[in-house]
Amino acid sequence: MMAEYGFKSALFVSSPYHMRRIKIIAESVYNDDEQYILSFVPTSYEKLPVNLLDLFKYAYRSIFQEYLKITNSDNVVGPTLDK
């Protein structure tokens, strides 16, 4: 798509816990092609639970979901397991 439109750079913006997966996908698509400049910026806003127990549950669930998405080679960009 970048070559089709003549783009030389791309800025990927997403939540911090999605950023690793996005970077893996982008680098696999562009195979570290030096003709493109890829930048990755996590968002600074993410509403987190206030209760400490809920925060731990949220963090573990998010990390586990991202791990599954990264390690699932057949479905790298799959549906989320959110509620």
Phi and psi in degrees as a GROMACS rama.xvg file:
@    title "Ramachandran Plot"
@    xaxis  label "Phi"
@    yaxis  label "Psi"
@TYPE xy
-63.9436  -42.6181  MET-2
-65.1781  -38.9228  ALA-3
-59.5043  -38.3258  GLU-4
-98.9237  -0.643016  TYR-5
78.0392  20.2236  GLY-6
-75.5112  144.602  PHE-7
-112.582  -13.6313  LYS-8
-145.004  159.048  SER-9
-143.073  143.278  ALA-10
-116.659  117.039  LEU-11
-99.8006  121.755  PHE-12
-122.145  127.105  VAL-13
-160.633  176.313  SER-14
-66.7535  153.774  SER-15
-55.9791  -39.7337  PRO-16
-76.9966  -10.1036  TYR-17
-93.5331  -16.0211  HIS-18
-61.1254  -40.2046  MET-19
-62.0413  -44.1272  ARG-20
-65.0566  -41.4817  ARG-21
-62.0145  -42.0765  ILE-22
-64.3663  -42.0752  LYS-23
-61.3869  -44.8523  ILE-24
-64.6139  -48.2862  ILE-25
-61.5726  -42.499  ALA-26
-68.9601  -31.0389  GLU-27
-73.2474  -33.4262  SER-28
-70.3275  -44.216  VAL-29
-95.7455  -2.43662  TYR-30
46.3807  43.9973  ASN-31
54.1693  34.466  ASP-32
-64.8517  120.263  ASP-33
-73.7491  -7.93522  GLU-34
-78.7222  -12.962  GLN-35
-113.716  142.788  TYR-36
-105.02  114.768  ILE-37
-107.57  127.855  LEU-38
-121.536  143.986  SER-39
-126.661  123.383  PHE-40
-130.721  117.417  VAL-41
-76.6724  147.979  PRO-42
-70.7888  153.441  THR-43
-92.743  -13.2188  SER-44
-107.496  126.861  TYR-45
-152.989  116.432  GLU-46
-72.7416  119.708  LYS-47
-110.875  153.297  LEU-48
-61.0326  147.697  PRO-49
-83.7741  -39.9403  VAL-50
-67.99  133.08  ASN-51
-61.0654  -42.5007  LEU-52
-63.6864  -43.0672  LEU-53
-64.7019  -35  ASP-54
-63.727  -44.0243  LEU-55
-63.0725  -42.9101  PHE-56
-61.6026  -44.3854  LYS-57
-61.0724  -45.9105  TYR-58
-64.3923  -47.2462  ALA-59
-63.8023  -41.6843  TYR-60
-63.3974  -44.3706  ARG-61
-62.9522  -45.224  SER-62
-64.7308  -43.582  ILE-63
-62.9377  -43.7974  PHE-64
-62.0162  -44.4473  GLN-65
-65.6373  -38.8483  GLU-66
-60.4084  -44.595  TYR-67
-62.5852  -41.5389  LEU-68
-65.948  -40.7219  LYS-69
-68.6964  -40.8996  ILE-70
-83.9638  -11.7021  THR-71
-87.789  94.4049  ASN-72
-68.1016  -23.2248  SER-73
-81.0883  -19.3619  ASP-74
-143.332  61.4412  ASN-75
-63.404  -39.246  VAL-76
-110.375  73.5157  VAL-77
-103.736  -179.77  GLY-78
-68.5449  152.307  PRO-79
-82.646  162.705  THR-80
-97.172  14.7539  LEU-81
-62.7671  146.004  ASP-82
